[in-house]
Amino acid sequence: MSFQEIKTQEEFDEAIKERLAREREKYSKEIDKLTEEIKEKDETLSNLQKANSELEEKNKDLSEKQTAHEAELKERDDKIKGYETTSAKMRIARAAGIPEELASRLSGDDEEAMKKDAESLAALFKAADPEPQSPMGKTEPAGNDNKQDAKDAAFKSMLQNMEGDE
């Protein structure tokens, strides 16, 4: 191979034509390879975006369900607290001797406060209640019959002994 002077563009193009073809082929293969990788990555990206949107939708649904469950739990907790409060009021009212109809009127944030309220209400009932009287009233005659008085005394003594045995 001897050196030849190139005088025209056509001669130059002809001289480097083969070398340009080799370089073009080399970079063409790399470009094809990179184009294929880009397509694969675009496909992967598209799949990941689709999966991400599905997961976001599921997350939204689960979040809504969680909010609904939390509201339901709060409602149930409030209901249970109401039942417990009512139960405590009834128990405290019975212990203090207050009629059950007035148990719901007891106030207080905790049992101690309700007990104090029950005690003050029970004190009002005790002050207002007269001494209980016999439902039969007085059935004994007003006379001085000693035999009858002796019988009555014996029966009273026997009744007191029976009450003491319990």
Number of C-alpha atoms within 10 A of each C-alpha: 3 4 5 6 8 12 8 8 9 9 12 12 12 11 12 10 12 11 11 12 11 11 12 12 12 11 12 12 12 12 12 11 12 12 12 12 12 12 12 12 12 12 12 12 12 12 12 12 12 12 12 12 12 12 12 12 12 12 12 12 12 12 12 12 12 12 12 12 12 12 12 12 12 12 12 12 12 12 12 12 12 12 12 12 18 15 14 19 24 20 15 23 26 14 13 18 16 21 12 14 9 13 20 14 14 20 15 15 8 10 14 11 13 21 21 16 19 26 18 12 18 18 14 12 14 12 8 9 8 8 7 6 8 7 6 6 7 9 6 9 9 7 8 8 9 9 9 13 14 11 11 13 12 12 12 12 12 12 11 11 11 10 9 8 6 5
